[in-house]
Amino acid sequence: MRLGKSIDTYVQLVERACKTTWQHKEWWIVAAFAGLANTGGVFSSVFNTFWRLRPADTITAQTISDVFPVIDWFLAYIRNLIALQTGDRLISLALFTLTVALAILVTVACQHLLLNAIKKGHGKTQPFSLSTFKKDLSHIHIARLFAVNAFFFLILSLIVTGSSIPLSLLLTDDVSINLFLYAGIYAIILPLAFVANILGMLTLIYISQHNLSLIGALKEGMVLVQKHWLGALELSVVLFFINLIASLAYFFVLFLTTVVIGLLFEIAFVANAYFVMALITFLGILLAGAITLIYAGAITMLSYTLWSNFAQRIRRRRHTPVVEHMVRLAQKALSR
């Protein structure tokens, strides 16, 4: 396989994923909920975590909070829970448990529905319908999908925590030293995070789209990663830049929306139209929420579709990674 054909493979995968995502806009809301568990991005979560780190002399609550921001909210909830009376505490705890269980159920169900919609969309356009929705839900594997999400979330948490906390302690006020430390940590962590993310995504695909058992899906994912890890890494880099461009576009649109809403609010304020001010605020919140939902749904569906296309193509056709071509060309040039 030539270098140009290897590059064309990624171009075709991205084009096909974009086409499928655009044709199935009715699934974006499902994809947005599926993204709560796994967005399909490989490096984004690791970069986001390390970006929040600050220098620290000892491991403190703030150090842990920098790695897991949700801890602040959870500790605040625990403090409020302790302050309640026994009866209110039990009711609050029951409601919290029910909410978490419902959120997990909805997220896992959306992952299954989205992956099945993508599988059907490979052949022809599969419109959203109530009959399709019920049929797909009747074949869902809640326990398997939850086990995959929980296991790989734990693995990634251990990887990120095991590296980011020591890094936080080593960081200094010297930018050059910090860059060196970041480079060293990334060189160790990114491959591990890459393998865990890819393996988790492929396991979800094999469970939902091929109806494999948990162990069977994990084995299939491990075989694909072992044989095609470099191709998967290259695709991860492509997906990272797609996510970066999409994020910039999302923030630009959100910025423009904020400016317009702000101007309308200022005009209403000058005119003392308080009802209009409240209406503009309400509509602004709805519009920002809709833009966020569209962005999250579209980018998550694109990511899931891209990985599904990759898993499908790599099993049927031979593929030589671009990096491998580049190494061969470099070896030939040096041997002359």
N, C-alpha and C positions, 0 to 999 in steps of 0.2 A: 504493500500500500504506500502510495506517495504522500509527501508532506501536504500537498494541496488537498488531497482527498481526505486526509485526517482532519484538516481544518474544516473542510466542507461538512464533515460528520457533525461537528458541534454546531455549525451554522444551521444545518437542517434540523437538528434537535431543538434548537432555540426557536426557529421559525415555526416548527410544528407545535411546540408548546404554546407559543404566542397565539397561533391560529385557534387551537383548541380552547385556550382561556378566553379569547374574545368571542368565540362562537357560543360558549356556555356561560354567559354572564349571569344566568339564573342561579348558578351554583356558587357565586361569589360570597353570598352571605353564609352558606355552609362552610366554605373555605375559611372565612374569617374566624369562625368558631373552632375549626380544626387547627388553625394556627396557634390557638392558645396552648396546645400541647407540643406541637412541632411545626415550625414554619417551613421546614425543608432547607433552610440555610445552614451552612456548616460552620463558618467562622464568625458570624455576626455576634452570637452570644458571648463568645470568648473575648472578642475585641471590646464589646460593650462593658464587660466586667473589668478588664484590665484598665480601661479608660477611666473608670471611677476611682481607681486606687490612688491613695495619697501616702506620703511618707509617714511612718509610725515607728516609735521606739519600742513599743510593746504591743502585744495582741490585746486590743480593747474591744468593747462593744461596737465602737465606731468602725473598727477594722472589719469586723464581721458584717456590719451593716453595709459597708462599701461593696462587699462581695454579694450579699443577698439583701437588697433593699426591702424586700417584703417582711423581713424580720422586725423592722420598726413597727409596721402595722400590726403584726401578730402579737408583739409584746404589749402594744397599747390595748389590743383587744383583751388580752389576759388580765391586764391591770383593771380594766373596766369590769370584766367578768367577776373578779375577786371582790370588787366593791359592791356587787349586787347581793340581794337577799337570796337565800337558798332556793326558793321556788323560782324566782326570776332567773337565777343562774342556770338552773336545769333547763328552763324553757329556752334561754339564749343559746345554751350549748347544743340543745336538740335542733334548734333552727339553723345554727352554724353547721352542724354535721349534715343536716339534710341539704343545705345549700351547696356544700362542698361535694356531696355525693351526686347531686343533680348536675352540678357543673361538670364533674368527671364523666357522667353518663352522656351528657349532651356533646361534650368535646370528642369523646371516643366514637360516638355514633356519627358525628359529622366527619371524622376522619374516614370511617368506613364508607359512608355515602359518597364522599368526594372521590376516593380512590376507585370505587366502582363506577362512578360517572365518567372518570377519566379513561378507564378501561373500555367502556362502551363508546366513548368518544373517539377512540383510536380508529374505529372502522367507519363510523358515520355519525352524524349529529344525533345526539340522544337528548331530546327535550325533557325538561323537568315536568314530571306528571305525578299525580297522587298514587297511581298504581305502581309506578316505578319506585317511588319513595317507600311504599309499604313492602314491596317485594324485597328491596335491598335491606330494609330494617329487619325483616324476618330471618335473614341469614347473617346477622351481625355476630361477631365473636367478641363480646364485651370483655371477658376475662383475659383473652389472649392479647388484645390491643392494649388494655390497661396495664398488663404485666410488662409489655414491651416499653410503653411510655414511662412507667415507674422505674423499671430497671435501668434504662439508659439515662433517665434524668438523674438517678442516683450516681451512676458512673460519671457523668459529666460534672455533677456537683463535687464529687470527690476529686476529680482531675483539676477543676478550676480552683477549688478551695486549697488543695494540696500545693498549688503553685502560687496563687495570688496572695495568700496570707504571708508566706515567706518573702515574696517580692515586695509587699507593702512594707515589711520591716527593713528590707535592704535599700529601698528607695531613699535618695538624698535630695538636697536642693540643687545639686549639680546636674544640669540637663544632659551633658555628655555621658556621665556615668549612668544615668537612668536609661538612656538610649541603649547603652551596652547591656544593661540588665534586662531590659525589655526584649532585646534581640535574642539573648540567651534563653530566656524563659519561653518565648514564642517558638524557638527552634525545637524545644522539647514538648511543649504543650500542644501546639497546632497539629502535629501528626496524630497524637492520641485523641484529641477532640475530633479530628477529621474521621478517624476510624470509627469512633463511637457514634458520631452523627450519621455517617453513611450507613453503618450496619443497622442502626435503629430505623432509618428511613426505609431501607430495603426489606427489613423484616416486616414492617407494617404493610408494604406493598405486596409481599408474598402471602401474607395472611389474608388480606382483603381481596386481592385480585386473583389469587390462585388457590385459595381455601386450604392452605397448608397448616399443619399444626405449629405450635410455638417453636418446638425444637427443629422441625423440618424447615420452617421459614428462616430460622436463625442459621441453620447449616447452609441453606442456599445463599443467604446474604454473605456469609463468611467465604464461601467458594468464589463468589463474584468479586468481593473485595480483594481476596488473595490473588486472583488471576488478573484483575483489571484495576488495581488500586491507583495506578498512575493516571489512567483515563478518568477514573472517578475524581481524582484530585484536580485534574485539569477542568473538569466540568464544575467542580466546586468553586474554582477561581472565577470561571465565567459567570456562575450564578451570583457570586459575591459582588461583581461589578454591576450586574443587572440590578441587584438589590440596592446598591449604592446610588445608581442613576435614578431608580424609582423613588428612593427616599428623598433625594434632592428635589425631584419633581413634586413629590407630595408636600414637602415643606414649603416650596415656592407657591403652590396653589393655596395652601393653608395660610400663608403670609398674605397673599393677595385678598383672600376672603376676609381675613382679620382687618385689613386696611379698609376695605369697602364697608364692612359692618361698623367699624369705628367711625368712619366719616358719616354714615347714616345716623348713628347714635348721637354724634356731635350736633348734627343738624336738628335732630329731634329735641336735644337738650336746650339748644338756643331758642327753639320755638316753644319751650315749656310743654311739649307734648309727652307727658309722662307715660301715658298708655302706649304710645308709639314706641317709646324707649324700651318699655318692658317687652313689647312685641318683637322689636328688633333683636333684643338680647336673646329671647327664646328662639327665634328663627336662626340666629347666629350659632347658637349651641347645636340646634338640629342639623344645620348645614355642615358644621365642623365634624359632628358625629358621623354624618353620611359620607363625607369625604374620607374620613379615617376608615370607616367600614369598607368602602369601595377599594381603598388602597390595600388594606390588610387582606381582603378577600382575593383581589386580583393577584397580588404578589405571592400569596400562599398557594393559590391554584396553579400559578405558573411554575412554582418550585416543585410541587407535587407532580405536575404533568411532565416536567423535564426529567425528574428522576425515574418516573414510570417509563417514559420513552427510552431513556438510557438503559434501564434494566431489560426492557423488551428487545432493543436493538442489539445489545452486546451479547445476548444469548444466541442470536441468529446469524450475526455477521462478524467477521474478523475486523479488529480495529487496532491500529498501531498509534500509540499516543504521540502527540506533537513533540514532546520533550525527547522521546526516544529517537525521533527523526533528527532533531537538532544535535543530539549527542553523536549520532552516526556521521552527520555532515561534518561536525567538528573533528572527529577522529580521522576522517578521510582527508580533511584539510591539513591536519598536523602530520599525517603520514607521508605527504608529498614532499 
